[in-house]
Amino acid sequence: MSATSPRLRTGQNRALRLLDRLERDSRADAVIDAVAARVRALPLGRGRDVLHGTWLGHPVHPLMVQVPVGSWLSAAVLDLLPGRSRGADALVGVGLAAAAPAALTGAADWAELHHEQQRVGLVHAVANTTAVGLYAASLACRLRGRTAAGRTLGFLGLTAVGVGGMLGGHLAYRQASGANHAEEVAHLVGEGWHRVGGVADFPVGRAVRRMVDDVPIVVVHQPDGEIHALADRCSHLAGPLSEGAVADGCVTCPWHGSVFRLSDGWNVRGPATAPQPAFDTRTVDGHLEVRLRRHDQEDDGSPQDVRTDGEEKRTEGKAADGNGD
């Protein structure tokens, strides 16, 4: 007798099908564009980078949401105990107070996403706004002594928070919003030097795209003779830096305006929160070679080795002032 092999489940579950349909549904795009434009127009200045989390090295929004979610979850645990708990009332209030800054950081990130991500993010925001409304009503009932109603509204609010959290997880992990889109470079580029073309192939002041081990890089020949190379795909959402503007020792992503220092890839302006992988450069007999600058390489501050037409030279990359403006 032949053994019957178990059937593999190859289809999506219903929740994933709904989320995929949400990503493709463009009916709310006009609203999304209008709201995103208003968020981008807020006069935040350098405070916008604070909201994005450039100072932290990754988006700050996931950190901020811990306070309201944790407070409301703790309040729900206390509400399961008999009798009125003033602690639960206080926790609901703390969650409401922390919801506004958490929402602001999320809005700043959301305004700089692709439409597919923004569509999910809009429903994520609606779920969380519903939760805030329910918890505000819950707190009002609690303060008036209507404990049972306050608890019911609190549990409904926690359900809305759960839906919002599920959508937020889809944004972060399925759609990779907030992820470092340049992280893979160090795992794909081989060790050692790679020839990418003749020096004459790189016009001064222009960004030029080349490939190293199937990884796109952007090469910029500066007016002072320095040649810099960075990973081409922006760490924010993989925008092509080779199509961006070059100025003041920096390159600007054409998609969402992140600014990176050419000398070392540092993200001097967001929404990118991670720097670009940078490459050492040298010329050998009129040809440009690049080598990925890895974190495990010891940086002793010595200049790069540059060899031109068979003769060794020593040069040192000039760092930009870091303003990126």
Salt bridges, closest charged atoms under 4 A:
ASP20 OD1 - ARG174 NH2 3.65
GLU23 OE2 - HIS170 NE2 2.60
ASP25 OD2 - ARG27 NH2 2.62
ASP29 OD2 - ARG119 NH2 2.68
ASP33 OD1 - HIS115 NE2 2.69
ASP49 OD2 - ARG46 NH2 3.78
ASP79 OD2 - ARG142 NH2 2.56
ASP79 OD1 - ARG151 NE 3.56
ASP89 OD2 - ARG84 NH2 2.86
ASP89 OD1 - ARG142 NH1 3.28
ASP109 OD1 - HIS52 ND1 2.82
GLU183 OE2 - HIS187 NE2 2.87
GLU191 OE2 - ARG294 NE 3.48
ASP224 OD2 - LYS318 NZ 3.89
ASP232 OD2 - ARG209 NE 3.36
ASP264 OD2 - ARG261 NH2 2.73
ASP280 OD2 - ARG291 NH2 3.27
ASP280 OD1 - ARG293 NE 2.84
GLU289 OE2 - ARG195 NH2 3.34
GLU289 OE1 - ARG282 NE 2.81
ASP305 OD1 - ARG314 NH1 2.03
GLU312 OE2 - ARG307 NH2 3.18
ASP325 OD1 - ARG46 NH1 4.00
ASP325 OD1 - ARG269 NH1 2.76
